[in-house]
Amino acid sequence: GEIRMLVDSFNQMAEDLQRTTVSKEYVGNIIRSMNDTLIVVSPEGRILNVNRAICRLLGYEEGELVDRPVEMIFCEELSVTGGERYLSAMSVTGPREMVYLTKDRRKIPMSFSSSAMNDADGKPLGLICIAQDITERKRAEEQITYMAYYDSLTALPNRKLFQDRLDR
C-alpha cells in the first residue's frame, strides 16, 4: 500500500511537471509569434528576453540584445537608469509614445506600454514592455496637418495657415 501511494505520488508529480512544461512551451510559442514587440527587463534595466518582432524591427539578433542594458534601444532622452528609479519611471500605467533606436541608430516612434512583474512578496522582478511601430500613423498625421494648412494644387500656404499665424 505504501509503495502504491509512493508510485501514485511520483506519477502525479510527473503529470504536473509535464503540464507545466507544456504551458511554458505554449506561452513561448505565443510570445515568439507576436507581431507586437516584447522586451522583458530586469529591475536593474538589463534585457532578459525579447521576441522575434523586436529583433526584426531593430535589426538585432536575439543574442545581441539579451543581457544588455535596455538603454541601448530607448532614445537617450527617454532612458532612465538606477534600479527602483528605473522601474518606477518605466512602469507608468497606460500606453504612451516612446522612441526606439535601431542597430543603425535610426529612431522609430512606438506606442509603448509596460507592466511591472512582482513576486509573491511584492518584490520587483522586472518589467514586461510591449510596443507597436507607429511610423505610418505619424506620417499620416503629418500629411493631414500639411493638407490642412497648404493648398493641395499649388502647395502654397492657405487661408487657414494665414489665420493661424495672424492669431499667434
C-alpha positions in Angstrom: 0.0 0.0 0.0 2.7 2.5 0.9 4.7 1.6 -2.3 1.5 2.1 -4.3 1.0 5.6 -2.7 4.6 6.5 -3.5 4.2 5.4 -7.1 0.9 7.4 -7.4 2.6 10.4 -5.9 5.5 10.2 -8.4 3.1 9.7 -11.3 1.2 12.8 -10.2 4.4 14.8 -9.9 5.4 13.7 -13.4 2.0 14.7 -14.8 2.2 18.1 -13.1 5.7 18.7 -14.5 4.5 17.8 -18.0 1.6 20.2 -17.8 3.9 23.0 -16.6 6.4 22.2 -19.4 3.6 22.2 -22.0 2.3 25.5 -20.6 5.8 27.1 -20.8 6.1 25.9 -24.4 2.6 27.2 -25.2 3.4 30.7 -23.8 6.8 30.7 -25.5 5.1 30.0 -28.9 2.7 32.8 -28.3 5.5 35.3 -27.4 7.6 34.2 -30.5 4.7 34.7 -32.9 3.5 38.1 -31.6 3.6 41.0 -34.1 4.0 43.5 -31.3 7.5 43.9 -29.9 8.1 42.4 -26.5 11.0 43.1 -24.1 11.3 41.6 -20.6 13.6 43.8 -18.5 15.2 43.1 -15.1 14.8 45.6 -12.2 18.4 46.7 -12.9 17.4 47.6 -16.5 19.0 44.7 -18.3 17.2 42.9 -21.1 16.1 39.4 -20.0 14.1 38.3 -23.0 12.9 39.5 -26.4 10.7 38.2 -29.2 11.3 38.0 -32.9 9.3 41.1 -33.7 11.7 43.4 -31.8 14.7 41.7 -33.4 13.3 42.3 -36.9 12.3 45.9 -36.2 15.6 47.0 -34.7 17.9 44.8 -36.8 19.5 42.9 -33.9 19.9 39.2 -33.3 18.4 37.9 -30.0 21.9 37.3 -28.6 22.9 40.9 -29.2 20.0 42.2 -27.0 19.7 39.7 -24.2 21.7 40.7 -21.0 22.4 44.1 -22.4 21.2 47.5 -20.9 17.8 48.4 -22.2 19.0 52.0 -22.8 20.7 50.7 -26.0 17.2 50.6 -27.7 15.4 53.5 -25.9 16.1 57.0 -27.2 18.7 58.7 -25.0 16.4 61.4 -23.7 13.8 58.9 -22.5 16.1 56.4 -20.8 16.4 56.3 -17.0 18.7 54.1 -15.0 19.1 53.1 -11.4 17.1 50.1 -10.2 14.0 51.2 -8.4 14.1 54.6 -10.1 14.2 52.8 -13.4 11.2 50.6 -12.6 9.1 53.4 -11.4 9.9 55.6 -14.4 9.2 52.8 -16.9 6.1 51.2 -15.3 3.8 54.2 -15.8 0.4 52.8 -16.5 -1.3 53.2 -19.8 0.1 53.4 -23.3 2.4 56.3 -24.3 4.7 57.2 -27.1 8.4 56.3 -26.9 11.2 56.2 -29.4 13.2 53.1 -30.1 16.7 53.1 -31.7 17.6 50.6 -34.3 21.0 49.0 -34.6 22.0 51.6 -37.1 20.7 54.4 -34.7 17.5 55.3 -36.7 14.6 56.5 -34.5 11.3 54.6 -34.6 8.2 56.1 -32.9 6.4 53.4 -30.8 3.2 53.1 -28.9 4.6 51.7 -25.7 3.1 50.1 -22.6 4.7 48.3 -19.7 3.7 46.3 -16.7 5.7 45.6 -13.6 6.3 42.0 -12.5 6.4 41.3 -8.8 7.0 38.1 -6.8 4.5 36.9 -4.1 6.1 39.3 -1.5 5.7 42.3 -3.8 9.5 42.5 -4.6 10.0 43.7 -8.2 11.1 41.1 -10.7 11.2 43.4 -13.7 9.0 44.8 -16.5 7.2 43.5 -19.5 7.3 46.1 -22.3 5.1 45.8 -25.3 5.2 48.3 -28.2 3.9 48.8 -31.7 5.6 50.7 -34.5 3.6 53.9 -35.3 5.7 55.3 -38.0 2.9 55.1 -40.6 0.5 56.8 -38.2 2.9 59.6 -37.6 3.4 60.1 -41.4 -0.4 60.2 -41.9 -0.8 62.8 -39.1 1.9 65.0 -40.7 0.2 64.7 -44.1 -3.2 65.6 -42.6 -1.6 68.7 -40.9 0.1 69.7 -44.1 -3.1 69.3 -46.1 -5.0 71.5 -43.6 -2.6 74.4 -44.0 -1.4 74.2 -47.6 -3.2 74.2 -50.9 -3.1 70.8 -52.5 -2.8 72.1 -56.0 -0.2 74.9 -55.6 1.4 73.8 -52.3 1.1 77.4 -51.1 0.0 78.3 -47.6 -3.8 78.6 -47.4 -6.1 81.0 -45.6 -6.2 78.7 -42.5 -2.5 78.9 -42.1 -2.6 82.7 -42.6 -5.3 83.0 -39.9 -3.3 80.7 -37.5 -0.2 82.9 -37.9 -2.2 86.0 -37.6 -3.7 84.8 -34.3 -0.2 84.0 -33.0 
